[in-house]
């Protein structure tokens, strides 16, 4: 038996669904966790929801892996429609069902067969020279603005500090320097990479309530976003750079 606020559950689902429509969810003694990669192998997500964020968590010592259809979970929460309510979740292993209720609505949900869902990737351990701490809402607003200009953005970090974002359109250019917060790390020489705004729009929207984000980057390397939407709820996004072609 597990009990968690609808608001926390919705946050968990929203962060993962920004990258993939389904994932392999591990329900472990220490909480929920997943890692998933999109079909194009461009973006990855890692999310660890500890049992301390549940109102009640009694799952024994065994790990269980289930296929999570994120749109179905989000649809259930939309019907329940009360962020302050407590959601009760019970695995009915013998029936292959999950019972989900808020006290008003009760779903008997059939999870996806985990074997039909893409295997969990391993988040690569990258040593990136820049790690800039910024306000989540600031980067979300910047990505939204850059999307009006073009479909890709260049991330540049230099020894002078800050994180510069640039986008080029057919005739226009937009630049935004994000404010670096205390604790940021800057490279010995400038680093720059190009990324698709299609991925960044959804990701930064999911991160916007996270307070601060650490953006780690290198030269023509993936960019990594580390954030905690709730205290103790550790999440990461990783996005591969675009292959630069003439004109980029």
C-alpha angles and dihedrals in degrees: 000000000000131000124191137159115265089234093059093045091050090051091052093050093045095053094052096040090057085075109023138017093221139017145176106262119202114207103198136168089261096049141273125324140167143169123198141169128208121248093257092054090234103112134035133190131200121187130177116187107187123215089241088076092058121088088221131006122179109158103137124224100302126098118225125194119205134174110249119208098200097195091056091050091048090048090053091052091048090056092048088048101179114110091192095054123103116241118212116208123189128177112223095195097175091056095038090236138121118217113214122181141160093192093264103055125033123196126193097203125194107211122215118268102262089219090064093054121085113268119261112264124222112248104234118240103235125183102211121184097220127056111171122184113213141164111273094221092051094058092043090055091045094051090049090053094046090052089064089061104041148335099258137047133205118223113206126180123181139179088262091071135240128079117263120207121193134182130183127205130183092283107357139070130200127195129186126177112205117216114251115224128212113290096039120142121216130200126249088240133016117284127196138181136172123231139184113254091210090076097036094055094059094040097050091046089056091047099045096102094048098096102220129017129196111222112198118191145160139184109300088340132123118277119233126205117199118187146148113222086184128019107276094010100116118198137170137187122197122192126188117227122251117256103250117233132183108295096028 
